[in-house]
Amino acid sequence: MKKILTLLILCVGGTATIAQYDQNALKVLDAMSEKYRKIPAYSADITSSLINETEGINENFNGKISVKGEMYKLELDEQVVINNGKTVWTYLPDVNEVNIDNYTPDADEMTPSKIYEAYKKGYKYILIGEEAHMGTTCSVVDLIPDNKDAQFFKIKLFIAKNDNSLKSWTMFDKSGNKYKYTIENFVKNANAKDSDFSFDASKYPGVDIIDLR
């Protein structure tokens, strides 16, 4: 569980011999990016999956994601991660413990607030075609990172043709693992406050605070 969450915010990289800048893919990606840039804040249900067909692994974890600008809150059963752009809190419900650390942005970092614009720097993109996904016809776009040495070699995006929304994305690593993230029940949240993206210790009586800053 901890690994699958960590992978959500890792930078990705790899190679592909057919990697290119596909103008048709760019149109799809730009339309998606424009849609989300107009939404100041939102929340949604998120399912994360670890799949390895060779090893017979198919694990699913459900949670909720809230995003406002560069800030986000990711709530899963085993941990909650909150990032306000300066500080990151990782809360572990099982032990009632929160770890606090400084947030140092990385240009190549993949966070829930950046997935919609990741293609703009450090990636080539290819329009693979169309596919029915979650009951919706989607454009399928592969992002191929320029970095040849990192663990991941591809991100596959499923973008709804009817409204340019991102339905899911899958990250592929070199060991045969696939990390899939699916978005459902997307809701705009015009009332989101900055304070929603910080950890309020008063709501967790007896919490053990570990400050790593």
C-alpha positions in Angstrom: 0.0 0.0 0.0 2.7 2.4 1.0 4.6 1.6 -2.3 1.6 2.2 -4.5 1.0 5.6 -2.9 4.6 6.5 -3.2 4.6 5.7 -6.9 1.7 8.1 -7.4 4.1 11.0 -6.6 7.3 9.7 -8.1 8.9 11.1 -11.2 8.7 8.7 -14.2 11.0 8.0 -17.1 12.0 5.6 -19.8 12.5 5.1 -23.5 10.5 4.2 -26.6 11.7 4.0 -30.1 8.5 5.3 -31.6 8.3 8.3 -29.2 7.4 11.5 -31.0 5.5 14.8 -30.7 2.1 13.8 -32.2 0.0 16.9 -33.0 -3.2 15.0 -32.8 -2.2 13.8 -29.3 -1.3 17.4 -28.4 -4.8 18.7 -29.3 -6.4 16.1 -27.0 -4.0 16.9 -24.2 -4.4 20.6 -24.5 -8.2 20.3 -24.4 -7.9 18.2 -21.2 -5.5 20.7 -19.6 -7.7 23.6 -20.5 -10.7 22.0 -18.9 -9.0 21.5 -15.5 -7.2 24.8 -15.5 -10.7 26.4 -15.4 -11.7 24.5 -12.3 -10.3 26.1 -9.2 -10.8 23.1 -7.0 -12.4 19.6 -7.1 -12.8 16.3 -5.3 -13.3 12.8 -6.7 -13.2 9.2 -5.8 -10.0 7.4 -6.8 -9.1 3.8 -7.2 -5.4 2.8 -7.3 -4.5 -0.6 -8.7 -1.3 -2.7 -8.8 -1.3 -5.2 -11.6 1.3 -7.7 -12.6 -0.1 -10.3 -15.0 3.0 -12.5 -14.9 3.0 -12.7 -11.1 -0.8 -12.9 -10.9 -1.1 -9.7 -8.9 -4.2 -7.5 -9.0 -4.6 -5.3 -5.9 -7.1 -2.4 -5.6 -7.3 0.4 -3.1 -10.1 3.0 -2.9 -9.9 6.5 -1.6 -10.7 10.1 -2.2 -8.7 13.0 -3.8 -9.2 16.7 -3.3 -7.2 19.3 -5.3 -7.0 23.0 -5.3 -4.3 24.5 -7.5 -1.0 22.9 -6.5 -2.4 21.7 -3.2 -4.0 18.2 -2.7 -5.3 15.8 -0.1 -5.2 12.1 -0.8 -7.3 9.9 1.6 -6.8 6.2 1.6 -7.6 3.5 4.2 -4.0 3.1 5.3 -2.8 6.7 5.1 -3.7 10.3 4.3 -1.3 12.6 2.4 -1.8 16.3 2.5 0.3 18.8 0.6 -0.2 22.6 0.7 2.6 23.4 -1.6 5.1 24.0 1.3 4.5 21.2 3.8 3.6 17.5 3.4 1.8 15.7 6.1 1.5 11.9 6.0 -1.0 10.6 8.5 -1.1 6.8 9.5 -4.5 6.0 11.1 -3.5 2.6 12.4 -0.9 4.1 14.7 -2.4 7.6 15.0 0.9 9.1 13.8 1.6 12.0 11.4 5.0 12.7 9.7 5.6 16.3 8.7 8.2 17.3 6.1 9.0 20.2 3.8 7.8 19.9 0.3 10.5 20.5 -2.3 8.9 20.7 -5.8 10.6 18.7 -8.5 10.0 19.7 -12.1 9.5 16.0 -13.1 7.5 15.0 -10.0 4.1 13.3 -10.7 1.5 14.5 -8.1 -2.3 14.4 -8.2 -2.3 18.1 -8.9 0.1 17.8 -11.9 -1.1 14.8 -13.9 -3.2 17.1 -16.1 -0.2 19.1 -17.3 2.6 16.5 -17.1 2.9 16.3 -20.8 4.1 19.9 -21.2 7.7 19.2 -20.2 9.9 16.2 -20.5 7.5 13.9 -22.4 6.8 12.9 -26.0 3.2 12.0 -26.7 1.4 9.7 -29.1 -2.3 9.3 -29.9 -2.9 5.6 -29.9 -6.5 5.7 -30.9 -10.0 5.4 -29.3 -11.3 2.9 -26.8 -14.4 2.4 -24.8 -13.5 2.9 -21.1 -15.8 3.0 -18.1 -18.8 3.3 -20.5 -17.2 6.3 -22.3 -15.4 6.6 -25.6 -11.9 7.8 -24.8 -8.9 9.0 -26.7 -5.9 6.9 -25.6 -2.6 8.9 -25.4 0.8 7.5 -24.4 3.3 9.8 -22.7 6.9 8.7 -23.2 9.3 10.4 -20.8 12.6 11.8 -22.1 14.5 10.4 -19.1 16.1 7.2 -20.2 17.3 6.0 -16.8 14.2 6.2 -14.5 12.1 3.2 -13.5 9.0 3.9 -15.5 8.8 4.0 -19.3 5.2 5.0 -20.1 2.0 6.7 -18.9 -1.2 5.8 -20.7 -4.0 8.3 -20.4 -7.7 7.7 -21.1 -9.4 11.0 -21.9 -13.1 11.2 -22.5 -14.0 12.5 -26.0 -17.3 14.0 -24.9 -16.0 16.4 -22.2 -12.1 16.1 -22.2 -12.1 14.7 -18.7 -9.3 12.4 -17.6 -10.9 9.0 -16.7 -7.8 7.1 -15.7 -4.0 6.8 -16.2 -1.6 3.8 -16.0 2.1 4.0 -15.2 4.3 1.1 -16.5 7.5 0.1 -14.9 10.4 -2.0 -16.3 9.6 -5.0 -14.0 6.2 -5.6 -15.5 4.1 -3.8 -12.9 1.3 -1.5 -13.9 0.0 1.2 -11.5 -3.5 2.3 -12.6 -5.4 5.2 -11.2 -9.1 5.7 -12.0 -11.2 8.8 -11.3 -14.9 8.7 -10.6 -17.6 10.9 -9.1 -15.7 14.1 -10.1 -17.2 17.1 -8.3 -16.2 20.8 -8.6 -15.7 22.4 -5.2 -15.9 26.1 -5.4 -16.0 26.4 -1.6 -12.6 24.6 -1.0 -10.5 26.6 1.5 -6.7 26.6 1.7 -7.1 25.4 5.3 -8.6 22.2 3.9 -5.1 21.3 2.8 -3.3 21.3 6.1 -3.3 18.9 9.0 -5.3 19.9 12.0 -3.9 18.0 14.9 -6.9 19.0 17.1 -9.1 16.6 15.1 -6.9 13.6 16.0 -6.7 13.4 19.8 -3.4 11.9 21.0 -1.8 11.9 17.6 2.0 11.3 17.6 3.6 14.1 15.7 7.0 13.4 14.0 8.4 16.6 12.6 11.1 15.8 10.0 11.7 19.4 8.9 
